[in-house]
């Protein structure tokens, strides 16, 4: 099936309590439907050939049906990495040093195996398997099952970190952070560098997003709000929560998170039409809400080029829209 091109339309609706209100937008494209439930997307931007950028998406099933799907920008499928044992979330990291090469990587959580799957992103080809890295070692049952992931590349030394959430965990150490290294044999290894993250005890923590420009990490405490910490584990206040916001105005769970320019976007998971709350990065004030017809959305992503991608449960696929259309609908600075 070929991805559909959909004409943009905006219907402004009154919405009390936000900056500019709520808008309904029609997505630009959608990826081909999958046979099983999708969960989380990540966008890799090909900086040399933007038209060859990729959308990566997890197919959240136990092996052998679990997989990582790789799509072209038009929504057609480029390839599938099969037999991934219940992948939940995925993220992309740029500029990872592997031997004498500098590569871009994608890292997914493999929940049933309590590990991360690391892939090299090969332009024009897709994903190449690099490593399987155990996480939450010493934990048992749901506390050992990784869910969300966000990658952070520290500006000062280029160190790459994976911040990982799990199905359940204690307040104060719900998330574990790992530094990713070249293992010297063409693969990747990891070292745990900290445990952090307050938890309300309501529902769970899955979605994580990093604001690399400001060195901040955000995660969704699903039943309560969005929490902010430093992304650098060596920061003097790395263990201290900096902010809690997005506490009111929600109907469903707080799910997917993404950052772009001066904004943070968070998913209000609803059926048949999830809502996406937009916040200011500087003030954390809510600026508006938009919808694109995405059903029961878990993960979202926004690429550096401004492509917004949202999981859509009703068709087991992902919807896309350009940020400039969202900004126009909400009358945001682009």
Secondary structure as UniProt FT lines:
FT   STRAND          10..13
FT   TURN            16..17
FT   STRAND          22..25
FT   STRAND          29..30
FT   STRAND          38..44
FT   HELIX           50..52
FT   STRAND          54..59
FT   TURN            63..65
FT   STRAND          67..72
FT   TURN            73..74
FT   STRAND          77..81
FT   STRAND          87..98
FT   TURN            99..100
FT   STRAND          101..110
FT   HELIX           111..113
FT   STRAND          115..122
FT   TURN            123..125
FT   STRAND          126..134
FT   TURN            137..138
FT   HELIX           141..144
FT   STRAND          146..153
FT   TURN            155..157
FT   STRAND          160..166
FT   TURN            171..172
FT   STRAND          175..182
FT   STRAND          188..196
FT   STRAND          205..211
FT   TURN            212..215
FT   STRAND          216..221
FT   TURN            222..224
FT   STRAND          225..230
FT   TURN            233..234
FT   TURN            236..239
FT   STRAND          243..245
FT   STRAND          254..260
FT   TURN            261..262
FT   STRAND          263..268
FT   STRAND          275..280
FT   TURN            281..283
FT   STRAND          286..291
FT   STRAND          300..302
FT   TURN            304..305
FT   STRAND          307..312
FT   HELIX           313..315
FT   STRAND          317..322
FT   HELIX           323..330
//
